[in-house]
Amino acid sequence: MSRQNQKALVLLSGGQDSTTCLHWAIREFGRDAVTAISFDYGQRHRIELECAAAVAEDAGVAHVCLPIDTFNALGGDALTESAIEVEGAIDDRTGLPNTFVPGRNLVFLTYAAAYAWQRDVPNLVTGVAQTDYSGYPDCREETIKALQQALRLGMESEVTIHTPLMHLSKKETVELARDLGALDAMALTHTCYNGTRPPCGQCPACRLRAKGFEEAGVSDPLVADV
Ligand code: ZN
C-alpha cells in the first residue's frame, strides 16, 4: 500500500540522523504530508533548535517546536547541565554514558504521539538506531515496539512509530542520506556534543559522525563548508 499522502510527524533534533529521517519521510509520504516537530527541553546547545528550524525550512516542511521544561529540574545529565563535563564519560552507577537523558525519547515520542493524535496523523518517524548506538536503552527496537504498543492502547490509536535507521550503521545512514539527496542538508545539521560550529571534531559524537562519512566514502558538507 502506498504511503503517499498519509500524514507523518518527524521528530527532528537538528542532527544528522533525524535530518536523514525527515528526507526519508518526504520520500515515503510526500512533502506536503510531512511535519517536523522539535522539543525545547533546556538543552545546553540552543544551536540544535536553530539547526532543526533551518533543516525543516530547507526541506520545505512545516516545523513546530514544543517546550518541555522538566528535564533540567530532574538534573544529572551532561546534555542539559552545563557544569557536567561531557567527554564520553560513563556514569558509575548505571554504566550508561553521562549524555543519557533518562526518559527523553519516551517523553518526546509520547508528546509527539499526542500532537499527532490531535491532528489525525498516524505516522511518527524517529531517528533512533540500535546499531552503533551509544548504549542508550531507549534507542532499542524492543523499547520502541513496547512504547508503540503502549501508545496504541493508551490513546486508542493506530499510531505507527517508524525507525528507518534502527538497523543501519553510521556508514549506512550516510549512504541513505546520499541516496535520498539529503547530503546538502547535512551542512545545516548539528552533531557536536560541545555545541561548537564548526564542530570540535574530538567529542564522541563528532568522531562517530566522521567515521560514518569516512566509511561511506562521502565528504561531510558540514566540515567541508567551513
Ligand atoms: Zn564535537
Residues whose N, C-alpha, C, O or C-beta is under 5 A from the ligand:
A	BS01	ZN	C192 Y193 N194 P199 C200 G201 Q202 C203 C206
